[in-house]
Amino acid sequence: MPDGYLVLVLHGHLPYIYHPERDDILEERWVYEALTECYLPLLEVFETLIADEIDFRITLSLSSTLLSMLSDETLQERYYRHLQKTVKLARLEQDRLTTSAEFKSVAGFYLDRLSSMLDRYEKYRGNIINPIKLLQQKGYLEVITTCSTHGYLPLMKNQISRRAQVETAVDEYYRHFGRMPGGIWLPECGYAPGVDQTLRDCGLKYFFIDTHGIANSCPAPVYGVFAPVCTRTGVAAFGRDPESSRQVWDRIQGYPGDPVYREFYRDIGYDLDIDYIGAFLPGGKYRVDTGLKYYRITGKEVEKEPYNPEAAARKAAEHARDFVARRRRQVREAAAVIDRRPVVVAPYDAELFGHWWFEGPLWINYVCREIAGDKNSLRLITPSDYLKEYPQNQSVDIPMCSWGAGGYNQHWLNPTTDWMYKHVHVTEDRMSELADNNPRAAGVEKRCLNQCARELLLAQSSDWPFIVYEGTAVDYAKKRFKNHIGRFNILADMLESGRYDPETLQEIESRTSFLPNIDYKVYCSNKYVNRPPGIKKSYRVMMLSWEYPPMTVGGLARHVHDLACALTSMGDEVHVLTCPAEGRGVFSLDRGVYVHRVHPDKLSAEKFIDWVKQLNDAMLDMSGMLVEVFGSFDLVHAHDWLVGEAAGRIADRYNLPLVATIHATEYGRNHGLHNDLQRHIHGLEAEFARRSDLTICCSNYMKHEIARLFDRPGSKIRVIPNGVELENIQTGLDQTSQREGDGKTIVFLGRLVPEKGVQILISALPGIIEAVGSVRLVIAGKGPYQEELKKLAANIGVGEHVDFIGFVDDENRNRLLNQAAVAVFPSLYEPFGIVALEAMAAGVPVIVSDTGGLRDIIEHGVDGYLAPPGNAEMLGYYVSELIRHPELAQHFSKRARRNVLVKFNWKQIAVETLGVYAEACRAGGMKC
């Protein structure tokens, strides 16, 4: 194993430049230069490394604005013509420089290089996002996101604006890459307290900050910048290593300033006669860089000497060896004094490599090769992989910081730019108000709102104040900023007056081919999940559940686990009392949740009801120990009747409110009460419901069932849906995973009992096979009904099409879903249907029975199908429809996955649960 790791991060961003009305905009050349000098050379380096079997790991962030421009067909065509024109110029230069061997050699170097670029761009068919995506799938790159328009988060007025920048970026990333980003590059490394909560809410696991952000954290990080820290919300922060930064960024001592390297500021666009070079300049007269530069840096106050590409390449290799040697020494020295493998984080702007430092891509090539030569001392790693190796990190509070001049806000808020923020803050408030006032907009009204959101995001770009402060393209930056604010106001006036001008709207929309799937509701103030006002800062909760991972029988274990973790992430202290589990001690700490397991010796009974009694007695004894060790609790939250007796006795003993979650009922599971055991369990459920101060259930169907069966008033029942943790759906799927199915695999997951309706699905198979040909039905789960189901399949002649694979853990469930053409849940009784949510989150089209809580999950014909319960013919018809029409299946799966992200996330569920806790405490006369 290596002494330590290097995280090499390249941050890719450009401001949004899109002028479809004309193709001679000077600023559009920023995109062309980035492609020719940075991104195409980097792709060549990456693909060459792979061809040479050099293993490497690099982290690349890409902004939504850059992704939009790189994927825009108009800009692709314009760049292609620009590149062809530049190749033509290089050919002319070879002819012009015939009498100068040194300069002709450099011109030949450019001609070969540009011709290769042209071939490469043609191979990519104009879209370089595709090869980047492939590199990520192969595991060489970890592509992350940054704020949608590179908005500087610390200077935004409220969390809604921050969230909109991050959430729209995550959505756009998902649109291009088909997966969630693991982390984010905060624009300008700008962090302020509270930003981490936004990142956590959007599902991001890590971000980067400058060195002083780590150094000034409280408490002081014990590993310095050689390990990430965690914020209180659990999001990891990686700090920039100052030494590796200086070696590359320092203007005087950094590698890019070496005299052998190419001089950036001498270009034939300025040096040659306008009559010759004008044909290759915008408008035939505007002096700009052409990219053809013939001199090396040479030195200060001396005549510039000709550039020598071979000598520069040798120097890049030398600097790469030096860089890697220093990193090896760094990690070796750090590893000697800390108890983990240190990580050196080296983040840079991507365009440094190739644009500002022409030899930068070559240097990266040599760095990767040098590290691959001795992986025992240093290894490249991505932040996600480092966090997998070291998931537990020190929790700290990080202060406001950035990597701009002075380390704080000066580069973006100063006397030259302060006027901008007055307009932005007013616009932020107005946008949120418009969104709140129009929650169900459609047609032209919705188009106006979506365009308002785009204009605000673009006005927030950190590029405009940065350019103004730097004094470069000041007029352009000011004009762009004012235009976006002005267009927003025109559209907002339309919305507030109700008088729409379709032509004006169309003209404004045509200027921003950006974020095509944006939803203005991202600015709704009630969309954001925060701790409800007036609720106690932190509850200490005693949570009882008979199952908890890894002891998992049904969906209850996952529900309790994810709820407990979500509450913990919001600052609550949760103690789970549960059954023993193989390989787990009586106490463990699981993502901040205190897990206390009954000792196996306490559960010796052979009869089920006697075993339940022992479990409850043991939990009661355990509660006394917890109160003695941890102090008083605020309430008891119990899940299902099996722990109901202990919950009631604990609540009585310590005078605590009791919240009961009923996940299913004995009556519902069995379609009635048919024997003494079922009637006995029903009685325990009724007592459990009666004893609770408030009862939680997961669907409106269950609310009515509980009220009817247990004579419980509706005012004492609260409906909070189940949720799904998206991270769990990725477990076991590596970065190269894509959908692997053959389009004919049908999947069912769940317990094999009659109420799950698997017999209906098997009965539908003959009709499905007749409609679409041979299919495979994979049934994952165990239960007493399995032999009956096997007999049914054999009797109707479909036995060879059905695989019973037994219980599957999370990893194998995910692999199974990754192969599925459709997931079917034909339940006859289903209080909620967590497995349906998991399939939706995995991007699998879903068909469910129109019963119970399932009808709360799926909107028929919009994000899935609802089949009549017990109707094999209709179930088969819907399954055949989705297999025959994969484009419809894909449409359903995308809509369904989005609904999971928005409606069924555990943070929202935790917030709603806290509201119930507060009610229960108030009902008991306790401080909430």
Rosetta blueprint (number, residue, H / E / L):
1 M L
2 P L
3 D L
4 G E
5 Y E
6 L E
7 V E
8 L E
9 V E
10 L E
11 H E
12 G E
13 H L
14 L L
15 P L
16 Y L
17 I L
18 Y L
19 H L
20 P L
21 E L
22 R L
23 D L
24 D L
25 I L
26 L H
27 E H
28 E H
29 R H
30 W H
31 V H
32 Y H
33 E H
34 A H
35 L H
36 T H
37 E H
38 C H
39 Y H
40 L H
41 P H
42 L H
43 L H
44 E H
45 V H
46 F H
47 E H
48 T H
49 L H
50 I H
51 A H
52 D L
53 E L
54 I L
55 D L
56 F L
57 R L
58 I E
59 T E
60 L E
61 S E
62 L E
63 S L
64 S H
65 T H
66 L H
67 L H
68 S H
69 M H
70 L H
71 S L
72 D L
73 E H
74 T H
75 L H
76 Q H
77 E H
78 R H
79 Y H
80 Y H
81 R H
82 H H
83 L H
84 Q H
85 K H
86 T H
87 V H
88 K H
89 L H
90 A H
91 R H
92 L H
93 E H
94 Q H
95 D H
96 R H
97 L L
98 T L
99 T L
100 S L
101 A H
102 E H
103 F H
104 K H
105 S H
106 V H
107 A H
108 G H
109 F H
110 Y H
111 L H
112 D H
113 R H
114 L H
115 S H
116 S H
117 M H
118 L H
119 D H
120 R H
121 Y H
122 E H
123 K H
124 Y L
125 R L
126 G L
127 N L
128 I L
129 I H
130 N H
131 P H
132 I H
133 K H
134 L H
135 L H
136 Q H
137 Q H
138 K L
139 G L
140 Y L
141 L E
142 E E
143 V E
144 I E
145 T E
146 T E
147 C L
148 S L
149 T L
150 H L
151 G E
152 Y L
153 L H
154 P H
155 L H
156 M L
157 K L
158 N L
159 Q H
160 I H
161 S H
162 R H
163 R H
164 A H
165 Q H
166 V H
167 E H
168 T H
169 A H
170 V H
171 D H
172 E H
173 Y H
174 Y H
175 R H
176 H H
177 F H
178 G L
179 R L
180 M L
181 P L
182 G L
183 G E
184 I E
185 W E
186 L L
187 P H
188 E H
189 C H
190 G L
191 Y E
192 A L
193 P L
194 G L
195 V H
196 D H
197 Q H
198 T H
199 L H
200 R H
201 D H
202 C L
203 G L
204 L L
205 K L
206 Y E
207 F E
208 F E
209 I E
210 D L
211 T H
212 H H
213 G H
214 I H
215 A H
216 N L
217 S L
218 C E
219 P L
220 A L
221 P L
222 V L
223 Y L
224 G H
225 V H
226 F H
227 A L
228 P L
229 V E
230 C E
231 T L
232 R L
233 T L
234 G L
235 V L
236 A E
237 A E
238 F E
239 G E
240 R L
241 D L
242 P H
243 E H
244 S H
245 S H
246 R H
247 Q H
248 V H
249 W H
250 D L
251 R L
252 I L
253 Q L
254 G L
255 Y H
256 P H
257 G H
258 D L
259 P L
260 V L
261 Y L
262 R E
263 E L
264 F L
265 Y L
266 R L
267 D L
268 I H
269 G H
270 Y H
271 D H
272 L L
273 D L
274 I H
275 D H
276 Y H
277 I H
278 G H
279 A H
280 F H
281 L L
282 P H
283 G H
284 G H
285 K L
286 Y L
287 R L
288 V L
289 D L
290 T L
291 G L
292 L L
293 K L
294 Y L
295 Y E
296 R E
297 I L
298 T L
299 G L
300 K L
301 E L
302 V L
303 E L
304 K L
305 E L
306 P E
307 Y L
308 N L
309 P H
310 E H
311 A H
312 A H
313 A H
314 R H
315 K H
316 A H
317 A H
318 E H
319 H H
320 A H
321 R H
322 D H
323 F H
324 V H
325 A H
326 R H
327 R H
328 R H
329 R H
330 Q H
331 V H
332 R H
333 E H
334 A H
335 A H
336 A L
337 V L
338 I L
339 D L
340 R L
341 R L
342 P L
343 V E
344 V E
345 V E
346 A E
347 P E
348 Y E
349 D E
350 A H
351 E H
352 L H
353 F E
354 G L
355 H L
356 W L
357 W E
358 F L
359 E L
360 G H
361 P H
362 L H
363 W H
364 I H
365 N H
366 Y H
367 V H
368 C H
369 R H
370 E H
371 I H
372 A H
373 G L
374 D L
375 K L
376 N L
377 S L
378 L E
379 R E
380 L E
381 I L
382 T L
383 P H
384 S H
385 D H
386 Y H
387 L H
388 K H
389 E H
390 Y L
391 P L
392 Q L
393 N L
394 Q L
395 S E
396 V L
397 D E
398 I L
399 P L
400 M L
401 C E
402 S L
403 W L
404 G L
405 A H
406 G H
407 G H
408 Y L
409 N L
410 Q L
411 H L
412 W L
413 L L
414 N L
415 P L
416 T L
417 T L
418 D H
419 W H
420 M H
421 Y H
422 K H
423 H H
424 V H
425 H H
426 V H
427 T H
428 E H
429 D H
430 R H
431 M H
432 S H
433 E H
434 L H
435 A H
436 D H
437 N H
438 N L
439 P L
440 R L
441 A L
442 A L
443 G H
444 V H
445 E H
446 K H
447 R H
448 C H
449 L H
450 N H
451 Q H
452 C H
453 A H
454 R H
455 E H
456 L H
457 L H
458 L H
459 A H
460 Q L
461 S E
462 S L
463 D H
464 W H
465 P H
466 F H
467 I H
468 V H
469 Y H
470 E H
471 G L
472 T L
473 A L
474 V H
475 D H
476 Y H
477 A H
478 K H
479 K H
480 R H
481 F H
482 K H
483 N H
484 H H
485 I H
486 G H
487 R H
488 F H
489 N H
490 I H
491 L H
492 A H
493 D H
494 M H
495 L H
496 E H
497 S H
498 G L
499 R L
500 Y L
501 D L
502 P H
503 E H
504 T H
505 L H
506 Q H
507 E H
508 I H
509 E H
510 S H
511 R L
512 T L
513 S L
514 F L
515 L L
516 P L
517 N L
518 I L
519 D L
520 Y H
521 K H
522 V H
523 Y H
524 C L
525 S H
526 N H
527 K H
528 Y L
529 V L
530 N L
531 R L
532 P L
533 P L
534 G L
535 I L
536 K L
537 K L
538 S L
539 Y L
540 R E
541 V E
542 M E
543 M E
544 L E
545 S L
546 W L
547 E L
548 Y E
549 P L
550 P L
551 M E
552 T L
553 V L
554 G L
555 G H
556 L H
557 A H
558 R H
559 H H
560 V H
561 H H
562 D H
563 L H
564 A H
565 C H
566 A H
567 L H
568 T H
569 S H
570 M L
571 G L
572 D L
573 E E
574 V E
575 H E
576 V E
577 L E
578 T E
579 C L
580 P L
581 A L
582 E L
583 G L
584 R L
585 G L
586 V L
587 F E
588 S E
589 L E
590 D E
591 R L
592 G L
593 V E
594 Y E
595 V E
596 H E
597 R E
598 V L
599 H L
600 P H
601 D H
602 K H
603 L L
604 S L
605 A L
606 E L
607 K L
608 F H
609 I H
610 D H
611 W H
612 V H
613 K H
614 Q H
615 L H
616 N H
617 D H
618 A H
619 M H
620 L H
621 D H
622 M H
623 S H
624 G H
625 M H
626 L H
627 V H
628 E H
629 V H
630 F H
631 G L
632 S L
633 F L
634 D L
635 L E
636 V E
637 H E
638 A E
639 H E
640 D L
641 W H
642 L H
643 V H
644 G H
645 E H
646 A H
647 A H
648 G H
649 R H
650 I H
651 A H
652 D H
653 R H
654 Y H
655 N L
656 L L
657 P L
658 L E
659 V E
660 A E
661 T E
662 I L
663 H L
664 A L
665 T L
666 E H
667 Y H
668 G H
669 R H
670 N H
671 H L
672 G L
673 L L
674 H L
675 N L
676 D H
677 L H
678 Q H
679 R H
680 H H
681 I H
682 H H
683 G H
684 L H
685 E H
686 A H
687 E H
688 F H
689 A H
690 R H
691 R H
692 S L
693 D L
694 L E
695 T E
696 I E
697 C E
698 C L
699 S L
700 N H
701 Y H
702 M H
703 K H
704 H H
705 E H
706 I H
707 A H
708 R H
709 L H
710 F H
711 D L
712 R L
713 P L
714 G H
715 S H
716 K H
717 I E
718 R E
719 V E
720 I L
721 P L
722 N L
723 G L
724 V L
725 E L
726 L H
727 E H
728 N H
729 I H
730 Q H
731 T L
732 G L
733 L L
734 D L
735 Q L
736 T L
737 S L
738 Q L
739 R L
740 E L
741 G L
742 D L
743 G L
744 K L
745 T E
746 I E
747 V E
748 F E
749 L E
750 G L
751 R L
752 L L
753 V L
754 P H
755 E H
756 K H
757 G L
758 V H
759 Q H
760 I H
761 L H
762 I H
763 S H
764 A H
765 L H
766 P H
767 G H
768 I H
769 I H
770 E H
771 A H
772 V H
773 G L
774 S L
775 V L
776 R E
777 L E
778 V E
779 I E
780 A E
781 G L
782 K L
783 G L
784 P L
785 Y L
786 Q H
787 E H
788 E H
789 L H
790 K H
791 K H
792 L H
793 A H
794 A H
795 N H
796 I L
797 G L
798 V L
799 G H
800 E H
801 H H
802 V E
803 D E
804 F E
805 I E
806 G E
807 F L
808 V L
809 D L
810 D H
811 E H
812 N H
813 R H
814 N H
815 R H
816 L H
817 L H
818 N H
819 Q H
820 A L
821 A L
822 V E
823 A E
824 V E
825 F E
826 P L
827 S L
828 L L
829 Y L
830 E L
831 P L
832 F L
833 G L
834 I H
835 V H
836 A H
837 L H
838 E H
839 A H
840 M H
841 A H
842 A L
843 G L
844 V L
845 P L
846 V E
847 I E
848 V E
849 S E
850 D L
851 T L
852 G H
853 G H
854 L H
855 R H
856 D H
857 I L
858 I L
859 E L
860 H E
861 G L
862 V L
863 D L
864 G E
865 Y E
866 L E
867 A E
868 P L
869 P L
870 G L
871 N L
872 A H
873 E H
874 M H
875 L H
876 G H
877 Y H
878 Y H
879 V H
880 S H
881 E H
882 L H
883 I H
884 R H
885 H L
886 P H
887 E H
888 L H
889 A H
890 Q H
891 H H
892 F H
893 S H
894 K H
895 R H
896 A H
897 R H
898 R H
899 N H
900 V H
901 L H
902 V H
903 K H
904 F L
905 N L
906 W H
907 K H
908 Q H
909 I H
910 A H
911 V H
912 E H
913 T H
914 L H
915 G H
916 V H
917 Y H
918 A H
919 E H
920 A H
921 C H
922 R H
923 A H
924 G L
925 G L
926 M L
927 K L
928 C L
